[in-house]
Amino acid sequence: MSDDTPRGPMIPIVLTIAGFDPSGGAGLQADLKTFHQFGVYGMSVVTVLTVQNTERVSSVDPLDPGYVRQQLDSLMEDLPPRAAKTGALGTAGIIETVAEWARGAPCPLVVDPVMVSTHGVPLMDENARRTLRRELLPSAYLVTPNLYEAAVLSGMKVDDLASMEQAARKIAETGCQAVWLTGGHLTGQAADILYFEGEIHTLTSRRIDTKHTHGTGCTSSAALTAELAKGTSLVEAVGRAKRFISRAIETAPGLGHGHGPVNHHVPLDELDEPR
């Protein structure tokens, strides 16, 4: 087939810049599964290698920042994405490298500020956290912290809806355009806050009592990124991602002996059905 052969509509390309999880429940594996489910073409840049399963994380090994940059440059030459997201970045050096790329990135960037694994293992030291806030967040279209990450980024206690709203506003002061603060660890109803264009949107869902929540942050932010690549508005994209992760947790396959993965095979037509 020659290069002049007519082609059909191009599938949206989406990039994840994240860590490697051999168990497949989180990191770039979860992102790629989610991208595929949402009908976009997923690419990945590896930042951190881990040894883990559903019960424990045994090793965390960040890659050389120069190697991360080589991966980014190679993809940009040939396959520029319509949207990109970050996951575990590991070190200040990697964060600085990704931030330098992000300042000239050709697409909106979603930053999932992964700091601690589901198992409670730190994935980022204090210097890396400061670098993330100072160097990367100003280039983000959207930041998607959980309660713990929001507390670190805002410098305040975050444990209810009022403090979530305040933290989201403070995080937005770093220069990012929007903040989706997930409240899955709140007591009572599972409520999230989206702060965008000066307005607060509250999203609620039924709390699901389960230990199978490995990769929830990765999966929800990947779903959102895929929707942005398809041209969905931010508010609608967050709503669809919220419904997707709720169903993914509700229908988790129950794999492993510890914190098992969510269900990355949720049919998209279920996201439009009232529940």
N, C-alpha and C positions, 0 to 999 in steps of 0.2 A: 504494500500500500504506500503510495507516495504521500508526501506532505501536503499535496494539493487536493487530496481527497476530501470532499465535504464531510463534516462531522456534525453530529447531533448536538443538543444542548450540553454544555459542559457541566459536570457534576461539581458542586462547590468543594473546594479544597480547604481542609482545616488542619491546623498544626497544634500538637501538644508538646510542651517542653517540660519534661517531668522525669521522675524516677522509675526504675525498673522493679516491678514486684513479681517474683517468680510464681507466686500463688495465683496471679491473675485477677485478684479482687480489687486492687487499687492501682495507683500510678498510671503509667502510660498504657498498660494493658486494659485497664478499666476504661480509659479515655477512648482508645481505639474501638473497643466493643460498642461503646455508646455512640461514637461517630457513625459506625456502620449501621446501627439500629435506626439512626436518624437520617440515613440516606445521604451522607456526605462522605467524601474521600479523606481518610485520616492519614496524617504523617506524624512522625515522632522524632524528637531530639532527646537523647538520653542524657541526664544530668547526674544521676546517682544510681549506683548499683546496690541492691539490698539482698540479704539472705533472710527470707521470712516465710512463714506459713500462717494459718489462721490462729495459731496459738502464741507465736512469739516472733520477734525480730532479732536475729542473731548477729547481723553485721550491716553496717551502713558505710558505703565507700563512694564519696563524691569523685567525679571525673575531673580531669584537668580542664580549667576554663578554656584554654586554647582549643581543645578537642570539641568542646561544646560549640565554640564559635565556628569551627570548620563545618560542623553539621548544619548550622544555621545558614552559613554562606552557600553551601552546596545546594540546599533546598531553594533558597531565594533565586539562584541562577536559573532554575528550571521550573519550579512548582510554587509560585507565590500563593500563599493562602488568602482566603477571604476573611478568616478569623483565626485567632490563635489564643491559646491558654497556657498558663504555667501551673505546675504542681510543685513537688518537692525540688528545691534548688540547692539545698545543702550548705553552701559556703558563700561568704561575702564575695569571693572572686568570681564564682559562677553568676551570682546575682548581678554584679557589676557588668559582666559580659552580656547577660541577657538584657539588662537595662540599656546598655549602649546600642544593642540591636533594636530594642523597642522604640527608641527615640526616632528611628527612621523607618519603622515597620510600616508595610503597606496595608495594614488591616487593623481592626479593633483588637485589643489585647485584654483578655480576662485573666486576672491574677488570683489564683487560689493560694493564699499564703500558708502553705502547709508547714507547720512547726513541730507537730507531735504526731506519731503514728496512732492508729486505733488502739495499739497495745500499750500506749503510754511512753514509747521510746522517743526522746528528742531527735528531731531531724534538722535542727538549725540552732546554732549558738547565738549568744547575745549580739555579737558583732554582726552576724548575718541578718539578724532581725532589724538592727538599726539601718543596715545598708538597704534592706528591702524597703523600709519605710521612706528612706531619704532618696534612693536612686530609682527604684522601680515603680512605686505607686504613682508618681506624677505622670507616668506614661500609660497608665492603665485606663481603659474605658470603664471597666467594672472590677471591683475587688469583692471576693466572696468569703469573708472570714466566718468561722464559727464563734461561739461565745468566748472561748479561751483566746483565740487569735485576735478577736476584736478588743479584748481587754489589753492585750500586749500592744496593739497598734494605736489604741486611743489613750492608753495610760490611765484607765479608770476601771472600776468594778462594773461588770456587765452581767446582770442576773435577773432582769425583768424587762418588760416592753419599754418602759420609760428610759431605762439606761441603755437599751439597745438603740433607741432613736437618737439619744445623745451621742453615743459612740459612733454611730453611722455618720452623723454630721461632722464629728471631729476627724474621722478617717478621711472624709471627703476633702477636708482642708489640706491634705497632702497634695492635692492636684488631680486626683482621679475623678472621673466624671460621674460615677455612680457606685453605690455600695449595696450589696445584697448580704445582709447579716442573717445567718441561719440560726434558729433557736431550738434546734433539736434536743438540746440538753436542758431546756427549761422544764420546770415542773408544770404539770397540767397539759394544756393544749400545745401542740407543736406549732409555734408561730415564728415567721420570718419577717424581717423588715427590709424593704427596698427603698433606698434614698436616691432619688433621681430628679434633677432639675428643680431642686428646692422643695420637693414634695416627698412625703412619707407614704408608702403603700404597705399595708399589712396583709400577709398571706398566712392562712391558718390551715391546718390539716389534723386529722385524728391521730393521736399518739398510738404507736404500735409497740407493744411490749415484746422485744426481741433482742437477742445478742448478735444477730446477723446484720451488722451495720458496717462491715469492712468496705471502705471505698466509697462511702456515701458522698463525701465532699468532692472527690474526684469525679464521680458519676454525674452529680447534679450540675457541676460547673461545665463538664463536657457537653451535657445535653443543652445547656444554655448557649455555649459557644457554637454548637452545630446549628441551632436555631438562628443565631445572629448571622452566620454564614449564608443562610438561606433567605436573608432579608427580613426576618421577623423583627418587629419592634421590640425594644428592650422589655417593656412591661409585659407584653404577651409572651416573650421568650422565657422570662423568669417564671411566669405562671405555668407554662408547659413543662419546664424543667422541674418545678416543684411537684407537679402532679406525677411526673415520670418517676422521681425518686421516691415518692410516697408509695406508688404501686410497686416499685422495685424492692422496697423494704418489705412491704406487705406480702409479696410473693417470693421472697428469698428462697433459694433452693435448699437451704439447710446443709451446706457442704462444710466439711471439716469439723474438728473437735473444739474450736475456739470461736473467735469472731468471724463468722463465715461471710462470703460475698453476698451482695444484693443480686437481684434478677435483672440482668442486662438485656433480656429478651422481651420486655414489656411491649406489647403491640401499641403502635402510636395512635391507632384509632381509639384506644381506651382513654387517651388524654383529653378527648373532646366530650367524653360522657360524664354527666354529673354523677357525683358519688356521695 
